[in-house]
Amino acid sequence: MATEVYLVRHGETMFNQLNKVQGWADSPLTVKGINDLKVTGSNLSQVHFDKMYSSDLKRAIDTVHLIADTNEVSEIGKIKKLPAFREVFFGTFEGDDIDETWEKVAVAGGMKPTNDVVKIIQTLGIHDFREATKKADPRHLAEDAEALNNRMDQAVSQLAEETKGLGRVLIVSHGDFIKTLGIKYWDQTTHDHDIPFPDNGSVTRGIIDDNGKFKIINYGVKNTDIPNL
């Protein structure tokens, strides 16, 4: 039995608002983030889910509970945390200014300084972008391409095992992690270059087939467009 997967990006946080790098570091949802999630929750309120999950970061946990509390047609029960669906880890850059961080990554990748992350990824490719991020990190703790790819494989395998026999599930994850899943599992990409960053509260819909293989069907659907899924 195939399982439909709704991947939701958490609501806006304080670090998002302050333009700070936010990977494994955490910060609370903002008022705007909560209000945006009310739209997401409302537009998912009549969609039945067999189970809901989240990463183990608080912004994702708070988001999944807001959505679960709004749903009128599901009996969710306990919401399990799946750490493999955490955001990408940015090492020493966690909590730093985003624009300054991308300038350092660009230079580490052999480019002139620029804070245009889309340009950096389109120039280097997603693999070398991850390598440049790790190289630029003074302590070289940031996740490189291999570590992140292995974690994505682990996340998908764990979700496939968790959801056997279920028709539809929802999991709250994070923007860069969902985007990187999209680059790998969405057939509308080159599987190396950049794709649009998913909005807070947006939905990316995928399918896990009977053999445990995952593919993305709809990527980065804005919360206001969820009824069109």
N, C-alpha and C positions, 0 to 999 in steps of 0.2 A: 504494500500500500504506500503510495507516494504521500509525502507530508508537505503541506504548504507552510512556508516560513515567512513571517512578517518581521523584518529587522527594523527597529525604530531607533533613531538617534535621540539621545537624551535631550532634555530642554536646555535652553541657554543658561550658562553659569556665570558666576562673578569673573572667573578668569577669561571666559569668552568675551565678556563685556570690556574687560581691561586690556584685551589684546595680548594675553600672556600664554605662553606655551603650556598646554595642559594634556599630559599623557597619563601617567600613573598618579601624578599629583591630582588632588581633588579640590573642588570648591563648590559652594552651595548653589542651588538653582536661584536665579533672579526672579523678581516679580514677573518680568516679561516672559521668562522661561516657563513659569507655572501657567501663565495665561495662554501661552502658545500651546502648551500641553493639554489645556482644557479643550482646545479646538481638535487636537489629535484624538483625545479620548472620546469626545463627542462623536467624531466621525468614525470611530471604531466601536461605538457603544452597542451597535446591533450586529457586530461580527462575532461569530462564535469561535472561541479558542479552547482547545483541549487543555493546554498548559501555557503558562507564561514563565519566562526566565529573564535574568539580567546578568550583566557582568557584576563583579564584586565591588565595584566602585560606587560610592554613595550617590553620586549624581544619577547613575543608571538605576540604582535601587529605588530612589525617590520617584524617578520617572515611571518605572513599571508599576509601582503601587498607585500612582495617580491614574494611570490608564486602567488598571484592574478595578479600581474603585468606581470608575465611570461605566464599566461594561455591564450591560443589563441582561445579557443572554448567555453568560459563561459562569461556571462554578469552578474557579481557578484553584482554590485551596492554597497550599504552601508554594511560594515562589522560590525556585531554586536558583542559586547564584552559580554562574559558570565563569571562573576567572580567565579562561582562555579567550573570552570575548572582551577583555580589557582593551583600552586604547593602546595605540603604539607607544612604546617607551622612548622618551627623548633624553634620558640620562641627565647629565649636568644641566641641560637646558631647561629642565622642568621649572616652571614659574618665571622664566625670563621673558623679556619682550620678544614677541614673535618676529617683528621686522628685523631686529638686530640679529636674531638667530638665523633667519634665512640668508642674510648677507654673509654670515660666517660660513654657512653651508655652501653657498654659491662659490666662494673663494676656495673652499676645500675641494670643490668639484672642478676647479680649473677655470671658472668663469670670473668675469668682473663682478664686483659687489652689486647685488640687486636683492630687494626684498620681495620680488615678484615670484612667488613660489610656483605658480603655474609655468612661468617661463623656465625656471630652474628644472622642473620635472620634464618639460617638453624637450629641453636641451640635453639633459643627462639621461633621461629614461628613469623609470621608477626604481630599478635595481641600483643604478649608480647614485641616485639621489639618496637612497638609504645608506649606501656606503659612505657618501660624502658627509651625511649627518653624523655617522659614527666617528669619522675621521676628524670632523670639526669639534666634536665634544671633547673638552680638555681631558676628561677621564675615560673617554672611549667606552662609555656605558650604554649609549643609545642602541636600540635594536637595529641590527643590520638586516639586509635583505633575506639572508638565509634563516636567521632566527625568527623573523616575522613570518616568513613563509611556512616554516615548521609549525609555528603557533596557529596560523590559520588552518593548516591541515588538521591539527589536533582539535581545534574548535569545531570544525565541520564534522569530523569523525565522532566526537563526543555528542554533538547535537543529533547526528543520525542515530546513534545508539539510544540516546535518551527518548527520541520521539518515535521509535518503532511502533507501528499500529495506530498512530495518532493522525488525525486529518489536518489540523491546522494549529500552529503554535506561534507565539510572539516572543521575541527576545529584544531587550533594550541593550544596545551597544553604543559605539562611539564613532565620531565622524571620520577620522583617518582610517580606522580599522574597517569600517563599512566601505569606504572608498577603495581601499586596497583589496577587499573581497570583490568589489565590483570590477576592478581592473583584471582580476584573475578569473572570475566566474561569470561575467556578463559578456554575451557574445557580440555586443555592440562596441567593443573596445579592441585596441591593438594588443592588449595584454602587457603593454610596457609604458605607454604614455598616459598623461593625466586625463581624468574625467572630472566633471563638476563635483565640488564638495557638497555632500548632502546637508540640507538645512536641519537645524534643531527641530525635533518633533516630526521629521519626515519619515516616510516608510519606503523600505526597499523589500520587494517581494521575491522570494525564491522558492525552489522546489527541491526536495530531497527525494530521489527516485527509489525504487525498490532495492537497488543495489548500493544504496548509500551515497550515490553521486549527487553533488549539489550544483545547481545552476541558478543564476539570477534572471528573473523574467522582467521585472519592473524596477528601475533604479531611481532612488532619490525623489520619490513622489511627494510633493509638498503637502502639508497637513490639510490644506484647503481642497486639495484634489483627490484626497483619499476616497470619496464616494465614487470616483470614476474607475477605481481599480476593478 
